[in-house]
Amino acid sequence: MRIRLLSNNRFLLHGVFFIILLIGFILGACKKEKVIFSSNQDEQLTRLTGDTAIMVGTWHWIYSELEYGWCDNEQWYETLTPSTENTDIQVAFLDEGLVRFYKDSKLYGEHRIVFRDFTSNSSTCFDTLGCRFFIYLDNNENEYLSACMLEDTMQMAFSGFIFRTVPGCEGYTNYFLRQ
């Protein structure tokens, strides 16, 4: 009788161990959503939800205004378009909190969005109230994107994407349409 009791306890012990392993496997297999925060005091989620969801979509470059000659005490203007530059540019904002840059239909870069500023319907954009935002790409203050948006038109400035600039000597204002 004593031998059977030990045998039943061993069977029970193996059953409990199996159930614990099964529960651990199920919990480990569940997909967990990783939420990314900035390292600043004003931590904000990077997912594009609520007011920031209006950015989601693919934005196509329509033209850029180049102002240059400042370092030579001059001021010149030029308008650049996809046809004059023989290039096509898109910026895609994804609701997961990513921005992708495409040049001539090829992925140029993908970055995590970290907001430094976002205002909706309280900033002057295109001579009316619109949305203005400033983000660091991958939380790097040297890689940024700032924009002013009104409906399906966006005016964007980048740290080096599309055109490289000579700081303090020239500047680009880039215009995009959502399609």
Order of alpha helices (4+ residues) and beta strands (2+ residues): alpha-beta-beta-alpha-beta-beta-beta-beta-beta-beta-beta
